[in-house]
Amino acid sequence: MDEGRPLFQQIAEQIEAAILDGSLAADTQVPSTNELAAFHRINPATAAKGVNQLVTDGILYKKRGIGMFVAGDARQRVLDRRREAFARDYVEPLLAEARRLGLTAEDVKSLVEKWGEGR
């Protein structure tokens, strides 16, 4: 676990990562909050907060009395949200700095291609 972010958020991100890498497919049951709590040695309420956030976000859905399951479009929802965050957290600041340096969009594209090839 990462000390910098709330535990419930880390639980949600781990479930999202499992959805992205395919280890949790659509309509697959996710571990219970008690299982997550025991595995990570955290309070079950903390694990439940992470899982419930994913329900609120439409990533998971509840089957009453059975558990939580991965929504059919969960992978795409996670991808869309993470791509948006990537653009906001990395691309936007990159472009702002490029403008300050007088770089054009074409200059930035060339730099990305150059650095993407491992130089």
N, C-alpha and C positions, 0 to 999 in steps of 0.2 A: 504494500500500500504506500501511496505517496503522501508524505506529511503536509504538502502544500495545499491540497484541496480537501473539501469535506468528504468523509468516508462514504456517505450516501451517493455522492456524485461519482466517486470512483467505482462503486458497485454498478451504477447505471452504465458507466463507460465500459466496464468489463463485459457486461451483457451485450452492449452495442458492438463491441469488438468481436465477440463470438458470433453475432449475427452477420457482421461484415465478412468474417473469414469462413463462414459457412458451417461452423460447428453447431450453430443453433439455426435450423431452417424454419421456414414458415410453418406455423401450426405445431411446432415442437414445444413441449412443456419445458419451462425454465426451472432451475432449482428453486425450492421453496425458500422463503425468507429465513426459516430456521436453519436450513442447510447452508445458505449463504453466510448466516451469522456464525455458525459453528466453524465453517471452513476458514473464515477471515478473523475469527475470534473477536467479534463485535456484538453489540446489542442487536437483537432481532428487530427492534423498532427502527434502527438505523438502516438495516438491510431493507426493511419494508418501505422506508422513505425513498430509497433508490429505485426499487421496483415500481412503486406507485407513481413515481415521476415518469417512468417509461409508459405506464398505462395512460397517464394524462396526455403524454405526447403521441399516443396512438401506436407505439412500438410493440407493446404487449396488450393482451386482453385477458380478462378474467373469465374462467369457467367456474361458476359458483360451486363450492364444495370440492373442486378438483384441483385448481391451481391457476397459475399464469401461463400463457402461451404466446408465442411469437406471432404477431399479426402478419397477414399475407403480404402486405406491402412494406413491412418493417425495414428490410434491407434498403429499399429505395429511399424511404423516409430518412434513415440514418445517413445515407450517402448525401442526400440533398442538404440536410442540416450541417453536416461536416464540411461539405464543399462551400456552403455559405460562410461558415465560420473561418475556413481557410482564407477565403477572399477578404473577409473583414479583418482578420488578425494578421495576415501576411502580405497579401497582394496590395491592399489599400495603403499600408505604410510604405511598402516598397515603391509604389508609384509616387507617393508624396515625396519621398526622398529623391527619386529620380528627377522629379520636376525641380526640386531645389538645386540639383546638380546640373540642370540644363539638358538632361537626357531625354530623347524622344522615345515614343513607344517602340519604334523600330530598333533604337539602341538597346532598350531593355530586352526586347525579344532576342537580339543577337547575343546579349550577355547570358540570358537564360539558356539558349542553345549551346553556347560555348561551355558554360559551367555544367550543363546537363550531360555533356559528353565526358565529364571527368577531366576536362581541360586537356 
